[in-house]
Amino acid sequence: MKSDLDDQASSLRDLVNKRDDKNNYDDMRLPTRRKMHQKKRKRDTRKKIELISVLLFLFLFIVAVFLLFPIWGAFIFSS
């Protein structure tokens, strides 16, 4: 019975070794995960900052228009 288990394990080991030989990831020279995620994080934060600054500018412009409307509104509509 022990010889059957050894045979099964050796055949599975052979399959795994063949599979590892086909997929040798050391030769691919891929960048590390850390570098990939750092690039993504930098790109996303730049877009978020641009969006926040545009929205802040629009909000302040609308507030300024509503606050200054009584002053220049009468001047524009009277002429």
C-alpha positions in Angstrom: 0.0 0.0 0.0 2.8 2.4 0.8 4.3 1.9 -2.7 0.9 3.1 -4.2 1.1 6.4 -2.3 4.7 6.9 -3.3 3.8 6.4 -7.0 0.9 8.8 -6.8 3.0 11.5 -5.1 5.8 11.1 -7.5 3.6 11.5 -10.6 2.0 14.6 -9.1 5.4 16.0 -8.3 6.5 15.4 -11.9 3.4 17.3 -13.1 4.1 20.2 -10.9 7.8 20.3 -12.0 6.8 20.3 -15.6 4.3 23.1 -15.0 6.9 25.1 -13.2 9.4 24.7 -16.0 6.9 26.0 -18.5 6.0 29.0 -16.4 9.4 30.3 -15.3 8.5 33.8 -14.0 12.0 34.7 -13.1 12.9 35.3 -16.7 10.0 37.7 -17.4 11.6 40.7 -15.5 8.3 42.1 -14.4 8.1 45.1 -12.1 7.4 44.6 -8.5 3.9 45.0 -7.2 5.0 48.0 -5.1 6.2 49.9 -8.2 3.0 49.2 -10.1 0.8 50.3 -7.2 2.8 53.5 -6.6 2.4 54.6 -10.2 -1.4 54.0 -10.0 -1.6 55.9 -6.7 0.3 58.9 -8.0 -1.9 59.1 -11.2 -5.2 58.8 -9.2 -4.2 61.5 -6.6 -3.3 64.0 -9.4 -6.7 63.5 -11.0 -8.5 63.9 -7.7 -6.6 67.1 -6.8 -7.5 68.6 -10.2 -11.2 67.7 -9.8 -11.3 69.1 -6.2 -9.7 72.3 -7.3 -12.2 72.8 -10.2 -15.2 72.1 -8.0 -13.9 74.4 -5.3 -13.4 77.2 -7.8 -17.0 76.7 -9.2 -18.4 76.7 -5.7 -16.6 79.9 -4.7 -17.6 81.6 -8.0 -21.3 80.8 -7.4 -21.1 82.0 -3.8 -19.5 85.3 -5.0 -22.1 85.8 -7.7 -24.9 85.4 -5.2 -23.3 87.7 -2.6 -22.4 90.4 -5.1 -25.7 90.2 -7.1 -27.4 93.0 -5.1 -24.6 95.4 -5.8 -24.0 94.9 -9.6 -27.4 93.4 -10.4 -29.2 96.7 -10.2 -26.5 98.4 -12.3 -26.8 95.8 -15.1 -30.6 95.7 -15.3 -31.1 99.5 -15.0 -29.2 100.2 -18.3 
